[in-house]
Amino acid sequence: MEKAKPTISSLGADEVRVLKELKCTIQCKNTKQTHHYNFGGRPQFESMRRIISIFAWAIYKRRHHAGHQTRVSARDYFWNFLRFLDEQGIREPEELVKGTLLLFVHWLKQHPSLSYSTASAQFRGLRPFFIQMSKHEKVSCEFVPPKNAFPKASSLQSASLGYDKKELKDIVRAAVAGMRETMEKFNSEYIPQWLGKPPPIDDVAPFGPNGGGTYWSSLEYKIWWWENHCKCVRLNSTDLSRMPQGQVFMSSFKTENQTGMVGVERFYDAIGAGPKYVTKYLGQSCPITYRTPWKKIDYLVWYRENNLGCKPLWGEELKEVSPEFFGALKEYFGGRVNEFYGALGIYRWLSGSDLVSFYILLLIRTQLNPSVVQRLTVDCIIPDPLNPDKKRLSWIKYRSSKEGSTIPSDQACEGWPVMIVNKILKITESIRGDETELWITNSNRFKTTLPLGNSGFKDAMKEFSLKHHLKHSSGEPLILQAKLIRPTMAWSEYLRTEDMRYLQTLLGQEKLETTADYLRRISDPLFIIRRGVHQEAWFLDLIATDGSGISSSASLTSGLLSSCKDPLRSPIPGQSDGKMCDAGHEVCLGCSNLVITHEDIKKYFCFMRYHDELYGSGLISFEEHCSATAEKKFVWENQILTRYPVSVINEIRRDADLRPIGIWSPTVEGMWL
């Protein structure tokens, strides 16, 4: 029966309950999972209970606008806000005004244990809930977060490219090896070794007269003892009694009808002891290895195959069916049932470590978010709408601007994701039952089939990294993170296609500005390459002399390495008309006011030689030298100097060497000789 939808009155009652109990239960509208949140239980904040209740109410009101992890993070950030209120002496919601948040921003910036970007992230996480709180009748409507509270915070965030080619190659190689290992473990068929055969107890001591196993009940052991201790000599009772264990040797032949020495003489005759005796165990190890057969692995295997029907029984079920077998494993092998079955190639407990290789390969092949891959179900394989003979994956992307879009794949690789999912289904078939989630395990404390959670994936990724000894290119240990695989693949595709919108699709970003900001933070080499000289730039002595160009450089304004024809009217964004343009040289190269003269070319040669001399003298590092010259050198060598005749460039270069410009002269007094 379908659950009735909540009415307006019931929702109002839920909000009242949240305000009173500081607890709420929210069901995700996408996954249908229920999450419980408790904002109480902190005695140090009991005096601010009414403020806490309104924050809990705001969380509940925005239940369809944020996910579970966002709510948990906001709750953790909120404790910092309460600590701030406690320092300010604010206890009631009526005291929350606009100035409160201004002070809170300042408090976060001054917090000794929070970096600027971390403080910004905390305030940004609380912002929508502060806005919701301002809509409560007990809180002032001016309780609204200020705009741009943390300027430049986004520019301080580090953008990761993921893993380089070598690291990715090592990850893929390890994942493929792990996948093969798991397939061998869970797809191999057990072949009985002792089924229908007599028990392997040749090296096990027989039972003695008292019921327990004893070495002296074995004829082979007596022969071995006599050969190695008596040196194959027929000793009498006197000689035997003087030897260590000699009395025990004689007593082992004693029966109700004969004395021990009579049995010894019969033993001598039976084995042919004498000058022509042929030794059997002289100088060899004892033929009896085990006092009890339960200590012998082969006997346990024989017992399991012939008495337990080759069934892989564990724990209580094994104890109930065969207490002797269970007791032997516990007493003689420390209860290591998994190791016993593992040695036989039998595996029953499937863990996240067994599935993590498939998870990594799916992330690489599909380039989907980790959360999307984790939510795949058993019915995720569907027929390709364009070709019924082929299969493809179907997935759900919650709260995504790119929902429904597919990522183009190479024809040679299109079958990989389907193949990987089919392998997972085959491995988990024996434990699946009614579970519809793709990723399931039974290696938990309940020993039942359960879906693998996010923390389980993280632990498995860490174990995978340590097991395969993954290393960064720098040699440091690499702990694999699922969230970095998608940027890795996206960056590789971007360098191949140079298509920013394709990169935007791969990263799943809604705005192109977000993608551009990502590229800026990682010093995108394509941006640098594309940053060229403006098509309207003037190159003196190359332009026509019919009056359409500038015939004299008298009206030009000299810059760092170039000239400008009108610095008071700059087309560069952020510059004002009537004010001198202060843009940097790299920006000037893309400006329509750019002018290049012979003097500018000379300045460039002096500039480069100046920094070469600094680096050669050890006054600057290689990184500092590259930072100062790399972009300038690329544009000048590839887009400016190529426009001039080689003879002209060589003449200017010689002039720069002989008569360098003052500020770029390598012989400036005080620098070096």
Residue pairs with C-beta under 8 A, 6 or more apart in sequence:
6 14
14 24
14 60
15 57
15 60
15 61
17 23
17 24
18 24
18 53
18 56
18 57
18 60
19 53
19 54
19 56
19 57
20 53
21 40
22 38
22 39
22 40
22 49
22 52
22 53
22 56
23 36
23 37
23 38
23 39
23 40
23 56
24 36
24 37
24 56
24 59
24 60
25 34
25 35
25 36
25 37
26 34
26 35
26 37
26 60
26 63
26 68
26 71
27 33
27 34
27 35
28 34
28 35
28 67
28 68
29 64
30 396
30 398
30 399
31 375
31 398
33 68
35 68
35 71
37 56
37 59
37 71
37 72
37 75
39 52
39 53
39 55
39 56
39 59
39 75
39 78
40 49
40 52
42 79
44 86
45 52
45 79
45 82
45 86
47 91
48 82
48 85
48 86
48 90
48 91
50 92
50 93
50 138
51 82
51 85
51 90
51 91
51 92
51 93
51 96
52 82
54 93
54 133
54 136
54 138
54 139
55 78
55 129
55 133
57 133
57 136
58 129
58 130
58 132
58 133
58 136
59 71
59 74
59 75
59 129
61 132
62 128
62 129
62 132
65 128
66 74
66 128
67 398
67 399
70 125
73 125
74 125
74 126
74 129
77 122
77 125
77 126
78 126
78 129
80 108
80 111
80 122
81 104
81 126
84 103
84 104
84 107
84 108
85 91
85 100
87 107
88 100
88 103
90 96
90 100
93 133
93 136
93 138
93 139
94 138
94 139
94 140
96 133
96 139
96 140
96 143
97 140
97 142
97 143
98 140
98 142
98 143
98 144
98 146
100 143
101 130
101 143
101 144
101 145
101 146
101 149
102 146
104 123
105 123
105 146
105 149
105 150
108 114
108 119
108 122
108 123
109 116
109 119
109 150
111 119
114 122
116 150
116 153
116 156
117 153
117 156
117 157
119 150
120 149
120 150
120 153
121 153
123 145
123 149
123 150
124 150
126 145
127 145
130 143
130 144
130 145
131 144
131 145
133 139
133 143
134 140
134 141
134 142
134 143
134 144
135 141
154 517
155 521
157 521
158 521
159 518
159 521
159 522
160 484
160 487
160 522
161 487
161 488
161 491
161 522
162 168
162 484
162 485
162 486
162 487
162 488
162 489
162 491
163 171
163 478
163 484
163 485
163 488
164 473
166 473
167 470
167 471
167 472
167 473
167 478
168 364
168 488
168 492
170 468
170 470
170 471
171 360
171 364
171 470
171 480
172 361
172 364
174 357
174 464
174 468
174 470
175 357
175 360
175 361
175 364
175 464
176 357
176 361
177 357
177 468
178 356
178 357
178 464
178 467
178 468
179 357
179 358
179 361
179 420
179 423
181 357
182 354
182 355
182 357
182 358
182 427
183 423
183 427
185 345
185 347
185 354
186 347
186 350
186 354
186 427
187 426
187 427
188 345
190 310
190 344
190 345
190 346
192 305
192 310
193 301
193 302
193 305
194 200
194 298
194 301
194 302
194 305
194 306
195 305
195 306
195 310
196 306
197 302
199 293
199 299
199 302
199 303
200 296
200 298
200 299
200 302
201 293
201 296
201 299
202 287
203 287
203 288
203 289
203 290
203 296
204 213
204 288
204 289
204 290
204 291
204 292
204 293
204 296
204 299
205 213
205 214
205 215
205 217
205 218
205 221
205 288
205 290
205 291
205 292
206 213
206 214
206 217
206 218
207 213
207 214
207 217
208 214
208 216
208 217
209 217
212 291
213 290
213 291
213 292
213 293
214 291
215 221
215 286
215 288
215 291
216 222
216 248
216 249
216 251
216 252
217 252
218 287
218 288
220 281
220 287
220 288
221 286
221 287
221 288
222 249
222 252
222 267
223 271
223 280
223 281
224 280
224 281
224 284
224 286
224 287
224 288
225 245
225 249
226 232
226 249
226 267
226 273
227 279
227 280
227 281
227 282
228 281
228 282
228 283
229 243
229 244
229 245
230 240
230 243
232 273
232 277
232 279
232 282
234 268
234 273
234 274
235 243
235 246
236 261
237 250
237 260
237 261
237 264
239 246
240 246
240 247
240 249
240 250
240 264
241 247
241 250
243 249
249 264
250 260
250 261
250 263
250 264
251 260
252 260
252 263
253 260
253 261
253 262
253 263
253 264
253 266
253 267
254 260
254 263
255 263
258 266
267 273
268 274
271 277
272 278
281 287
289 296
290 296
293 299
294 300
294 324
294 327
294 328
294 331
294 332
295 328
295 332
297 340
297 343
300 325
300 328
300 329
300 340
301 344
303 322
303 325
304 310
304 325
307 322
307 325
308 321
308 322
308 325
312 341
312 346
312 348
313 321
313 322
314 337
314 348
314 349
314 447
315 337
315 447
318 325
318 326
318 329
318 337
319 326
329 335
329 336
329 337
329 340
333 339
333 340
338 349
341 347
341 348
348 442
349 441
349 442
349 443
349 447
350 427
350 428
350 431
350 440
350 441
350 442
350 443
351 441
351 443
351 460
352 441
352 443
352 452
352 456
352 457
352 459
352 460
353 460
353 463
353 464
353 467
354 427
354 441
355 424
355 427
355 439
355 441
355 452
355 460
356 457
356 460
356 461
356 463
356 464
357 464
358 420
358 423
358 424
359 373
359 374
359 439
359 457
359 460
359 482
360 461
360 464
360 480
360 482
360 485
361 416
361 420
362 368
362 373
362 376
362 417
362 420
362 421
363 370
363 373
363 482
363 485
363 486
364 485
364 489
365 409
365 413
365 416
365 417
365 420
366 373
366 393
366 395
366 407
366 417
367 407
367 486
367 489
367 490
367 506
368 395
368 397
368 407
368 486
369 397
369 486
369 508
370 457
370 482
370 483
370 485
370 486
371 454
372 395
372 396
372 397
373 395
374 439
374 452
374 454
374 457
375 395
375 396
375 437
376 393
376 395
376 421
376 437
376 438
376 439
377 436
377 437
377 438
378 425
378 432
378 435
378 436
378 437
378 438
379 394
379 436
380 393
380 394
380 395
380 421
380 438
381 391
381 392
381 393
381 394
381 418
381 421
381 422
382 391
382 392
382 393
382 394
383 390
383 391
383 392
384 390
384 391
384 392
390 414
390 415
391 415
391 418
392 414
392 417
392 418
393 417
393 418
393 421
396 403
397 403
397 404
397 508
400 508
401 508
401 509
401 510
402 505
402 508
402 510
405 505
407 505
407 506
421 438
424 438
424 439
425 438
428 438
428 440
431 440
431 441
431 442
431 449
432 440
432 449
433 449
435 449
435 451
437 451
437 452
439 451
439 452
439 457
440 449
440 450
440 451
440 452
441 449
441 450
441 452
441 456
442 448
442 449
442 450
444 450
452 460
457 482
458 482
461 479
461 480
461 481
461 482
462 479
462 480
464 470
464 480
465 477
465 478
465 479
465 480
466 477
466 479
470 477
470 478
470 479
470 480
471 477
471 478
472 478
486 506
486 507
486 508
487 507
489 506
490 503
490 506
490 507
491 503
493 502
493 503
493 506
494 500
494 502
494 503
494 506
494 526
495 526
498 526
500 512
500 515
500 516
500 519
501 512
503 515
503 519
504 512
504 514
504 515
507 515
507 518
509 515
509 518
519 526
519 527
520 527
528 631
528 634
529 634
531 586
531 589
531 590
531 631
531 635
532 589
532 590
532 635
532 639
533 589
533 590
533 594
533 635
533 639
533 640
534 589
534 590
534 591
534 592
534 594
536 592
536 594
537 589
537 591
537 592
537 594
537 595
537 596
538 549
538 550
538 565
538 594
538 595
538 596
539 595
539 596
539 640
539 643
539 644
540 549
540 550
540 553
540 595
540 596
540 597
540 598
541 598
541 648
542 643
542 644
543 549
543 550
545 551
550 556
550 565
550 595
553 563
553 595
553 597
553 599
555 565
556 563
556 564
556 565
556 595
556 597
557 563
557 564
557 565
557 567
558 599
558 600
559 585
559 588
560 584
560 585
560 588
560 603
561 585
561 600
561 603
561 604
561 607
561 632
561 636
562 585
562 588
562 589
562 594
562 595
562 596
562 600
563 594
563 595
563 596
563 597
563 599
563 600
564 570
564 581
564 588
564 591
564 593
564 594
564 595
565 593
565 595
566 593
567 580
567 581
567 593
568 577
568 578
568 579
568 580
568 581
569 577
569 578
569 593
570 581
570 583
570 591
570 593
571 591
571 592
571 593
572 581
572 583
572 587
572 591
575 581
575 582
575 583
581 593
583 591
585 632
586 631
586 632
586 635
588 594
589 635
596 640
598 648
598 652
601 640
601 641
601 644
601 649
601 652
602 652
602 655
602 656
602 661
603 661
603 664
604 632
604 636
605 652
605 653
605 656
605 657
606 656
606 660
606 661
606 664
606 665
607 629
607 632
607 664
608 629
608 632
608 633
609 656
609 657
609 660
609 664
609 666
610 660
610 664
610 665
610 666
611 620
611 625
611 628
611 629
612 625
613 666
613 672
614 620
614 625
615 621
615 622
615 624
615 625
617 672
620 628
641 649
660 666
660 667
662 668
666 672
667 673
